[in-house]
Amino acid sequence: VFLLIFSILLERIVKVEMVDNIITSIGCNTLTIFAVQKPIIKVFNKGFTLLHVPDFVGFIVKCIGTLVCICLIALFINRFIPILAGKIQANSSNMEK
């Protein structure tokens, strides 16, 4: 539901091609997003608990910070370790050796 509302708002604000690229990027990186989202949120929660940040401010910063961290991690994994994201399949000839 959030993704649908988000894409409709983006479609009204930004060009359709850019929205398509964003949705495609999310779709291509779902494995990475699911793998790193929970640990990143835990780190933010622990940090904001120690700093006594108000709930609303913490929520906004967590959302934006998590999004930025996930994008950076996904770019790193796709560029340097694509097999972790399922982008490259292992050769069966390499497995037999």
QUIWOBEL-V799977 format. One record per run of one state. SS is the DSSP state (H for helix, E for strand, - for the rest). FROM is the first residue (numbers start at 1). LEN is the number of residues. If there is no record, write none. Layout:
[[SS	FROM	LEN] [SS	FROM	LEN]]
This chain:
[[-	1	1] [H	2	12] [-	14	2] [H	16	13] [-	29	1] [H	30	22] [-	52	3] [H	55	26] [-	81	1] [H	82	4] [-	86	6] [H	92	5] [-	97	1]]
